[in-house]
Amino acid sequence: MNRKLKEIDELLTGLNRSVGGHYRWLVQAFRLIAKRDGSPDDITSLEAHNCCQFGGWLNQYLVTHTEDKGFLLTINDKHIRVHEVCRQLVDSVLQNNIQETLFNDFEHALQEFVAAITVYQTHLLQLRISYDALTSLPLRRILDESFESQVIDRSNGDLYVMILDIDHFKRINDTYGHIIGDEVLRAFAQKLQSCTRNYEPVYRFGGEEFIVILKAKGEAEAMAAGLRITRAIEHHQIRVGQYDIPVTVTAGLTRAIPGELLRIVLERADGAMYVGKQSGRNRCMYINDQGSIERVME
């Protein structure tokens, strides 16, 4: 499973489990009020929000998940408020000095807390469905959202977009069946990720088409990267059950010019890939800024 996809699943599981823990904390608070048998620190102390299961989970993720910090900080504020009002409410009951407005405040605090959690859960679920169920790769939507910032980031050179299409994939489906075909796609995605570098994200574009984002300091370096990937795939047979299935790809590669829409860049790369398929397949074609197309060779 894709690392990011696994991380999202773990976040959702941890969040849901911790929310369940917070409901148990609420029952404990009611039990304290009913029995009037003391005032434990995990209910009425000023640090009670750090003592409950939800607070422990939240504090951990505030440190480790910086990209979600906006969501988590909002939840944190609402969580602290729930504990503050609960403490005031419990104290007022135990001291026989009940203030009706505290019940309204507590209800409002809980509603805002639940609403903040729901917003974050919705964000995570939307992110989750932006990954392909079969290959676990991010889908085009993720690239749409991050493309502009990836172009601006020149830490590893200019950005190049590479579209790859598995050659004769219909023949694989016709020969081995669609179930085996799906296994080939899954194994191919894993192979594609293994022959790319950590700053070369891979996306599933649709069907048997994939996208790789490359960073390079010039055309020669970009073409070398494209050749590296296509050659690695050519020299690797995919094992599915009792079958060893050879797979090759035809790729189109182009530089993303700053300010260009992703759609324009993909159309240019797709055009180069089409030329590659018309001229023999199992090759990487490079199209430059002027529209000139050449086959990438050793």
Kinemage of the C-alpha trace (Angstrom):
@kinemage 1
@onewidth
@group {chain A} dominant
@subgroup {mainchain}
@vectorlist {calphas} color= white
{ca met a 1} P 0.000 0.000 0.000
{ca asn a 2} L 1.141 3.529 -0.808
{ca arg a 3} L 2.779 5.140 2.245
{ca lys a 4} L 0.526 8.191 2.143
{ca leu a 5} L -2.576 6.039 1.755
{ca lys a 6} L -1.551 3.947 4.750
{ca glu a 7} L -0.958 7.132 6.727
{ca ile a 8} L -4.470 8.403 5.920
{ca asp a 9} L -6.019 5.094 6.981
{ca glu a 10} L -4.067 5.149 10.255
{ca leu a 11} L -5.158 8.743 10.873
{ca leu a 12} L -8.820 7.891 10.341
{ca thr a 13} L -8.572 4.830 12.580
{ca gly a 14} L -6.774 6.736 15.340
{ca leu a 15} L -9.179 9.656 15.118
{ca asn a 16} L -12.278 7.458 15.306
{ca arg a 17} L -10.863 5.412 18.177
{ca ser a 18} L -9.962 8.559 20.119
{ca val a 19} L -13.388 10.091 19.562
{ca gly a 20} L -14.866 6.905 21.021
{ca gly a 21} L -12.555 7.343 23.995
{ca his a 22} L -13.843 10.872 24.469
{ca tyr a 23} L -17.432 9.632 24.662
{ca arg a 24} L -16.308 7.289 27.458
{ca trp a 25} L -14.721 10.260 29.212
{ca leu a 26} L -18.066 12.068 28.984
{ca val a 27} L -19.826 9.113 30.644
{ca gln a 28} L -17.199 9.228 33.390
{ca ala a 29} L -17.970 12.886 33.976
{ca phe a 30} L -21.694 12.103 34.333
{ca arg a 31} L -20.851 9.251 36.719
{ca leu a 32} L -18.824 11.641 38.865
{ca ile a 33} L -21.745 14.063 39.016
{ca ala a 34} L -24.220 11.306 39.908
{ca lys a 35} L -22.082 9.733 42.649
{ca arg a 36} L -20.586 12.972 43.996
{ca asp a 37} L -17.638 10.936 45.238
{ca gly a 38} L -14.744 13.281 44.667
{ca ser a 39} L -13.148 15.327 41.935
{ca pro a 40} L -10.526 13.322 40.011
{ca asp a 41} L -7.899 15.316 38.125
{ca asp a 42} L -8.735 13.765 34.747
{ca ile a 43} L -12.150 15.437 34.913
{ca thr a 44} L -11.731 18.747 36.712
{ca ser a 45} L -8.053 19.740 36.563
{ca leu a 46} L -6.860 22.574 34.361
{ca glu a 47} L -4.893 19.998 32.340
{ca ala a 48} L -7.790 17.562 31.948
{ca his a 49} L -7.713 17.980 28.154
{ca asn a 50} L -4.232 16.435 28.155
{ca cys a 51} L -5.295 13.507 30.344
{ca cys a 52} L -8.065 12.006 28.195
{ca gln a 53} L -7.426 9.540 25.376
{ca phe a 54} L -8.392 12.067 22.719
{ca gly a 55} L -5.978 14.661 24.128
{ca gly a 56} L -3.117 12.158 24.020
{ca trp a 57} L -3.844 11.279 20.397
{ca leu a 58} L -4.240 14.926 19.404
{ca asn a 59} L -1.008 16.065 21.053
{ca gln a 60} L 0.909 13.327 19.233
{ca tyr a 61} L -0.451 14.267 15.821
{ca leu a 62} L -0.008 17.982 16.353
{ca val a 63} L 3.725 17.255 16.461
{ca thr a 64} L 3.955 14.769 13.577
{ca his a 65} L 1.400 15.991 10.986
{ca thr a 66} L 2.366 19.524 10.063
{ca glu a 67} L 0.402 19.530 6.785
{ca asp a 68} L -2.827 19.020 8.747
{ca lys a 69} L -1.956 21.502 11.465
{ca gly a 70} L -4.760 23.929 10.591
{ca phe a 71} L -7.408 21.247 11.095
{ca leu a 72} L -5.745 19.875 14.218
{ca leu a 73} L -5.280 23.270 15.888
{ca thr a 74} L -8.976 24.054 15.384
{ca ile a 75} L -9.927 20.702 16.906
{ca asn a 76} L -7.503 21.347 19.759
{ca asp a 77} L -9.141 24.692 20.588
{ca lys a 78} L -12.626 23.139 20.582
{ca his a 79} L -11.398 20.184 22.657
{ca ile a 80} L -9.918 22.437 25.344
{ca arg a 81} L -13.158 24.413 25.444
{ca val a 82} L -15.199 21.233 26.055
{ca his a 83} L -13.013 20.390 29.050
{ca glu a 84} L -13.150 23.939 30.394
{ca val a 85} L -16.958 24.075 30.362
{ca cys a 86} L -17.249 20.523 31.675
{ca arg a 87} L -15.004 21.415 34.601
{ca gln a 88} L -17.158 24.451 35.399
{ca leu a 89} L -20.343 22.401 35.090
{ca val a 90} L -19.107 19.547 37.302
{ca asp a 91} L -17.849 21.969 39.947
{ca ser a 92} L -21.169 23.820 39.979
{ca val a 93} L -23.105 20.551 40.478
{ca leu a 94} L -20.786 19.243 43.191
{ca gln a 95} L -21.051 22.576 45.026
{ca asn a 96} L -24.844 22.672 44.661
{ca asn a 97} L -24.541 25.896 42.718
{ca ile a 98} L -25.866 24.854 39.341
{ca gln a 99} L -25.899 27.539 36.666
{ca glu a 100} L -28.347 26.815 33.871
{ca thr a 101} L -26.253 28.700 31.323
{ca leu a 102} L -23.437 26.179 31.781
{ca phe a 103} L -25.604 23.430 30.251
{ca asn a 104} L -26.099 25.590 27.167
{ca asp a 105} L -22.381 26.391 27.075
{ca phe a 106} L -21.493 22.706 27.362
{ca glu a 107} L -23.899 21.732 24.582
{ca his a 108} L -22.489 24.479 22.345
{ca ala a 109} L -18.896 23.454 23.099
{ca leu a 110} L -19.657 19.820 22.243
{ca gln a 111} L -21.365 20.805 18.980
{ca glu a 112} L -18.376 22.885 17.881
{ca phe a 113} L -15.968 20.112 18.891
{ca val a 114} L -17.897 17.493 16.874
{ca ala a 115} L -18.202 19.887 13.908
{ca ala a 116} L -14.415 20.477 13.834
{ca ile a 117} L -13.792 16.721 13.892
{ca thr a 118} L -16.332 16.168 11.105
{ca val a 119} L -14.625 18.760 8.899
{ca tyr a 120} L -11.289 16.965 9.362
{ca gln a 121} L -12.815 13.525 8.766
{ca thr a 122} L -14.378 14.819 5.544
{ca his a 123} L -11.009 16.196 4.434
{ca leu a 124} L -9.296 12.852 5.101
{ca leu a 125} L -12.016 10.876 3.301
{ca gln a 126} L -11.834 13.176 0.276
{ca leu a 127} L -8.078 12.723 0.271
{ca arg a 128} L -8.545 8.967 0.634
{ca ile a 129} L -10.711 8.682 -2.483
{ca ser a 130} L -8.093 10.641 -4.419
{ca tyr a 131} L -5.984 7.463 -4.390
{ca asp a 132} L -6.580 4.583 -6.766
{ca ala a 133} L -8.164 1.568 -5.058
{ca leu a 134} L -6.318 -0.927 -7.281
{ca thr a 135} L -2.758 0.422 -7.325
{ca ser a 136} L -2.859 2.717 -4.235
{ca leu a 137} L -1.305 5.452 -6.392
{ca pro a 138} L -2.563 9.038 -6.171
{ca leu a 139} L -4.975 9.967 -8.935
{ca arg a 140} L -4.916 12.939 -11.304
{ca arg a 141} L -6.814 15.063 -8.753
{ca ile a 142} L -3.825 15.080 -6.393
{ca leu a 143} L -1.556 16.249 -9.208
{ca asp a 144} L -4.053 18.961 -10.191
{ca glu a 145} L -3.921 20.369 -6.673
{ca ser a 146} L -0.133 20.249 -6.277
{ca phe a 147} L 1.096 20.909 -9.822
{ca glu a 148} L 1.664 24.663 -9.531
{ca ser a 149} L 3.668 24.345 -6.322
{ca gln a 150} L 5.713 21.492 -7.838
{ca val a 151} L 6.606 23.679 -10.824
{ca ile a 152} L 7.682 26.524 -8.533
{ca asp a 153} L 9.853 24.217 -6.407
{ca arg a 154} L 13.191 24.161 -8.221
{ca ser a 155} L 15.146 22.395 -5.467
{ca asn a 156} L 15.945 19.453 -7.768
{ca gly a 157} L 15.782 21.285 -11.095
{ca asp a 158} L 13.040 22.065 -13.610
{ca leu a 159} L 9.871 19.987 -13.649
{ca tyr a 160} L 9.248 17.472 -16.427
{ca val a 161} L 6.088 15.449 -16.957
{ca met a 162} L 6.227 11.906 -18.279
{ca ile a 163} L 3.160 9.956 -19.429
{ca leu a 164} L 3.575 6.187 -19.723
{ca asp a 165} L 1.174 3.756 -21.360
{ca ile a 166} L 1.554 -0.010 -21.016
{ca asp a 167} L 2.057 -1.461 -24.486
{ca his a 168} L -0.643 -3.825 -25.767
{ca phe a 169} L -2.393 -4.024 -22.404
{ca lys a 170} L -5.616 -5.163 -24.100
{ca arg a 171} L -3.684 -8.184 -25.319
{ca ile a 172} L -2.778 -9.021 -21.698
{ca asn a 173} L -6.449 -8.838 -20.691
{ca asp a 174} L -7.523 -10.907 -23.684
{ca thr a 175} L -4.854 -13.549 -23.072
{ca tyr a 176} L -4.948 -13.914 -19.289
{ca gly a 177} L -8.273 -12.357 -18.275
{ca his a 178} L -9.167 -9.135 -16.484
{ca ile a 179} L -8.339 -10.447 -13.009
{ca ile a 180} L -4.769 -11.161 -14.079
{ca gly a 181} L -4.794 -7.829 -15.890
{ca asp a 182} L -5.616 -6.063 -12.640
{ca glu a 183} L -2.773 -7.890 -10.896
{ca val a 184} L -0.426 -6.768 -13.675
{ca leu a 185} L -1.496 -3.147 -13.138
{ca arg a 186} L -0.933 -3.465 -9.396
{ca ala a 187} L 2.501 -5.057 -9.850
{ca phe a 188} L 3.415 -2.558 -12.551
{ca ala a 189} L 2.578 0.355 -10.238
{ca gln a 190} L 4.859 -1.116 -7.571
{ca lys a 191} L 7.664 -1.565 -10.092
{ca leu a 192} L 7.215 1.973 -11.398
{ca gln a 193} L 7.502 3.370 -7.877
{ca ser a 194} L 10.581 1.268 -7.169
{ca cys a 195} L 12.471 2.651 -10.184
{ca thr a 196} L 11.701 6.286 -9.423
{ca arg a 197} L 13.402 8.503 -6.873
{ca asn a 198} L 11.800 9.893 -3.732
{ca tyr a 199} L 11.223 13.280 -5.422
{ca glu a 200} L 9.649 11.669 -8.518
{ca pro a 201} L 5.971 11.104 -7.618
{ca val a 202} L 3.943 8.596 -9.613
{ca tyr a 203} L 0.223 8.952 -10.410
{ca arg a 204} L -2.340 6.740 -12.079
{ca phe a 205} L -3.769 8.722 -14.973
{ca gly a 206} L -6.431 6.186 -15.933
{ca gly a 207} L -6.650 2.721 -17.407
{ca glu a 208} L -3.126 1.606 -18.215
{ca glu a 209} L -1.720 5.148 -18.299
{ca phe a 210} L 0.506 6.571 -15.568
{ca ile a 211} L 2.256 9.875 -14.917
{ca val a 212} L 5.696 10.442 -13.413
{ca ile a 213} L 6.891 13.870 -12.338
{ca leu a 214} L 10.629 14.288 -12.900
{ca lys a 215} L 13.036 17.000 -11.785
{ca ala a 216} L 16.124 17.637 -13.894
{ca lys a 217} L 18.727 20.301 -14.562
{ca gly a 218} L 18.242 20.381 -18.310
{ca glu a 219} L 16.883 18.259 -21.153
{ca ala a 220} L 19.742 15.741 -21.166
{ca glu a 221} L 19.233 14.882 -17.506
{ca ala a 222} L 15.458 14.647 -17.973
{ca met a 223} L 15.824 12.336 -20.956
{ca ala a 224} L 18.280 10.153 -19.034
{ca ala a 225} L 15.696 9.825 -16.257
{ca gly a 226} L 12.984 8.910 -18.749
{ca leu a 227} L 15.208 6.280 -20.326
{ca arg a 228} L 16.148 4.916 -16.902
{ca ile a 229} L 12.501 4.300 -16.071
{ca thr a 230} L 11.446 2.781 -19.407
{ca arg a 231} L 14.500 0.507 -19.491
{ca ala a 232} L 13.911 -0.671 -15.915
{ca ile a 233} L 10.380 -1.690 -16.871
{ca glu a 234} L 11.497 -3.383 -20.089
{ca his a 235} L 14.000 -5.559 -18.219
{ca his a 236} L 11.503 -6.654 -15.561
{ca gln a 237} L 8.965 -9.437 -16.003
{ca ile a 238} L 5.843 -9.293 -13.861
{ca arg a 239} L 5.094 -12.505 -12.019
{ca val a 240} L 1.373 -13.158 -11.485
{ca gly a 241} L 0.533 -16.638 -10.221
{ca gln a 242} L 2.103 -19.115 -12.648
{ca tyr a 243} L 2.672 -16.495 -15.348
{ca asp a 244} L 5.748 -14.395 -16.092
{ca ile a 245} L 4.376 -11.518 -18.134
{ca pro a 246} L 6.752 -9.172 -19.978
{ca val a 247} L 5.639 -5.550 -19.931
{ca thr a 248} L 6.957 -2.548 -21.840
{ca val a 249} L 5.794 1.035 -21.975
{ca thr a 250} L 5.740 3.876 -24.434
{ca ala a 251} L 6.302 7.261 -22.831
{ca gly a 252} L 6.036 10.906 -23.735
{ca leu a 253} L 8.214 13.383 -21.850
{ca thr a 254} L 8.158 17.181 -21.806
{ca arg a 255} L 9.220 20.130 -19.693
{ca ala a 256} L 6.548 22.010 -17.753
{ca ile a 257} L 6.970 25.681 -18.608
{ca pro a 258} L 6.253 27.910 -15.579
{ca gly a 259} L 2.750 29.326 -15.814
{ca glu a 260} L 1.442 26.556 -18.083
{ca leu a 261} L -1.717 24.718 -17.151
{ca leu a 262} L -1.268 21.041 -16.363
{ca arg a 263} L -3.744 20.214 -19.138
{ca ile a 264} L -1.476 21.822 -21.745
{ca val a 265} L 1.606 20.003 -20.475
{ca leu a 266} L -0.204 16.658 -20.493
{ca glu a 267} L -1.493 17.224 -24.026
{ca arg a 268} L 2.058 17.871 -25.222
{ca ala a 269} L 3.456 14.781 -23.481
{ca asp a 270} L 0.538 12.700 -24.753
{ca gly a 271} L 1.264 13.835 -28.303
{ca ala a 272} L 4.871 12.671 -27.981
{ca met a 273} L 3.709 9.341 -26.571
{ca tyr a 274} L 1.336 8.897 -29.517
{ca val a 275} L 4.235 9.369 -31.937
{ca gly a 276} L 6.142 6.722 -29.989
{ca lys a 277} L 3.298 4.243 -30.335
{ca gln a 278} L 2.974 4.935 -34.044
{ca ser a 279} L 6.710 4.410 -34.567
{ca gly a 280} L 7.116 1.078 -32.777
{ca arg a 281} L 6.330 1.293 -28.992
{ca asn a 282} L 8.656 0.388 -26.098
{ca arg a 283} L 10.364 3.779 -26.152
{ca cys a 284} L 10.501 7.197 -24.557
{ca met a 285} L 9.827 10.211 -26.759
{ca tyr a 286} L 10.853 13.740 -25.797
{ca ile a 287} L 9.068 16.844 -27.059
{ca asn a 288} L 10.788 20.189 -26.543
{ca asp a 289} L 9.331 23.673 -26.069
{ca gln a 290} L 9.179 24.207 -29.850
{ca gly a 291} L 7.212 20.987 -30.443
{ca ser a 292} L 10.076 18.984 -31.938
{ca ile a 293} L 9.849 15.291 -31.017
{ca glu a 294} L 12.776 12.875 -30.758
{ca arg a 295} L 13.271 9.368 -29.445
{ca val a 296} L 15.384 9.193 -26.301
{ca met a 297} L 18.385 6.955 -26.977
{ca glu a 298} L 21.403 5.752 -25.027
